[in-house]
């Protein structure tokens, strides 16, 4: 099988390399199951890194300015998914 899926947790996003069309067909039909060959569990970052949309904080201290609010929002959505 030519399916290669990398899963990012806690966001539950799978990046597909190969088999895109058959995976898309399965998703649209609500059928099948895909088992990722690689899983990156980055939940531990949620204990260390946070953002207010303006700055990134590491262990409560300003690390750097947020360059794109969408990235900050995406990161914090991961936090909400772990509740």
NORRALIN-V962166 format. One record per backbone hydrogen bond with DSSP energy under -0.5 kcal/mol. NH is the residue of the N-H (numbers start at 1). CO is the residue of the C=O. Records with the same first field share a line. If there is no record, write none. Layout:
NH: CO + CO
//
This chain:
4: 17 + 18
6: 15
7: 5 + 38
8: 13
9: 7 + 40
12: 8
13: 8
15: 6
16: 14
17: 4
23: 19
24: 20
25: 21
26: 22
27: 23
28: 24
29: 25
30: 26 + 27
31: 26
36: 34
37: 5
38: 5
40: 7
41: 39
42: 9 + 40
45: 42
46: 43
47: 44
48: 44 + 45
49: 45
50: 57
52: 55
53: 55
56: 64
57: 50
58: 61
59: 48 + 57
61: 58
63: 56
64: 56
66: 54
71: 68
72: 68
73: 69
74: 70
75: 71
76: 72
77: 73
78: 74
79: 75
80: 76
81: 77
82: 78 + 79
83: 80
//
